[in-house]
Amino acid sequence: MSQTYLTSATGSVDFVARHGLWTEAQRAAADEVSTALESLEFVRVVYADPHGIARSKVISAAVFATVLRNGMDFSPGPFVFDTGHAVAIDFFAAGGGIGVDELTGAGDFIVVPDPTTFRVLPHTGRPTGWVIGDEYLRDGTPHPLSARAALRRQVDALAVRDLEFVVGLEVEWYLTRYTDGGRPAQIGGFGVQGDPPAVAAVNGGYQFNSDSLLDALMPTLDPVLDALVALGLPLRGIEHESGPGQIEFTFNPMPGLAAADAMLLVRTITKQILARDGHHASFMALPALAGFDPSGWHLHQSLAERSTGRNLFVAEPGGAALSPTGMAYLGGLIEHAPASSLLSVPTVNGYRRMQEGFSLSPDRIAWCTENRGAFLRVLGAYGDPACHVENRIGEPTANPYLYLIGQISGGMDGVGRSLDPGPRADDPHAATAEALPKDLEEAMAAFGGSTLYRQALGPELHQCLLALKASEWTRYVQWLAKVEPAQDDLVTEWEHREYFSTF
């Protein structure tokens, strides 16, 4: 095959150079990637769909050498399917009905690899690279449905002000063992759910932080931990939580975009590596399995001075919990809490954590210091150099780019308007405090009316998310009415089918 054909068979010839898409750092990283390709057979070109699921094409290393310059054509299918693969956006209508002309007729878009995200996967048989790409329209402008592009806009706007969004990841998930090899008994379809994998618990749980429970699982977890270290991810710790086989990974602080990229990689390879060994990893908030406890994704965040690394949330000793900047940021998170819930808790199942009985899951819009029942928990208040804000509402399935956008844009709106978060709550579950959305429908209503998030995401992505979530909610309500009308107070079969395998 001629090199000329290879050059013209992917993306658009010299797409990156013609549109000036890379920074100097990306160009330098691309040179290093080109050298690394000599020892690889394949590369996975990946992007995150609106649900935060990694979508990819696996191509030969030789072809990837041209993809670095040309980009790679992708179908827009993942932009129009809801979580159950039902078509939620009419791509045969003009602009898909959401104002994106290139969606009309399901035309391709172009994914351009970001060479700074390139890694070599340690768990594949054939030497294989992994690279996260940015989605573009064919005229070289960022795709309006790209969550990564939307987060990059937020991060770049901070950089102009010498600010850095600093994020620490703390995510819980479930390890189970396949009892049927992971093969579903019944196949699903477009918007028709198949069977979730049949699994068994790996232990009895309910001995929080048990060293013995964790040690017994280490032979299973070791390949995942080896991979995380080999990939250069800043793994901080591993814990056994309360539930049977419920694991928590924590990571050292990272800049915002890097943290979102890391979360995409962590979830993806954790599931892949464990599946190869006959185990199932699920980031679903509350599986419909007897005795399982909810899982959360607690997001630790602060603002730093980019040029010095100085934490801008640190208060003067003896003063407020946080600096004026930190308190205003907290005020923004409080004000936009209802609307941002859709970005941090994007599934029907995620709102199960807010039901009575789960005392460490937030259900009210309140902030506290060192109180794990609060929506927003301030750690290291009153002058601690490591002080920061922890959002405890998030579920592990959340799209990391959208979750972070919800925080950074809400917090910075608070900084810009000097918003007051109000007094610290003595009881984060007090009935007098405003309630967080109780379900996906309420979250959609708040998000749909948010001018802030419409601006932060762009009108097309804002409308796309509402359409995807409306489709998901509608299918759930229709199933509930026909099959199990009295069971909405429990995790339903519909939820387990919808999320347990996919996430």
Beta strands, then each sheet from edge to edge (+ up, - down):
strand 1: 42-48
strand 2: 54-60
strand 3: 72-74
strand 4: 109-113
strand 5: 119-121
strand 6: 128-136
strand 7: 163-178
strand 8: 199-201
strand 9: 235-240
strand 10: 246-251
strand 11: 254-255
strand 12: 279-282
strand 13: 297-305
strand 14: 367-369
strand 15: 376-379
strand 16: 388-391
sheet 1: 2+ 1- 6- 4+ 3-
sheet 2: 2+ 1- 6- 5+
sheet 3: 8+ 7- 10+ 9-
sheet 4: 8+ 7- 11+
sheet 5: 8+ 7- 12+
sheet 6: 8+ 7- 13+ 16- 15+ 14+
end
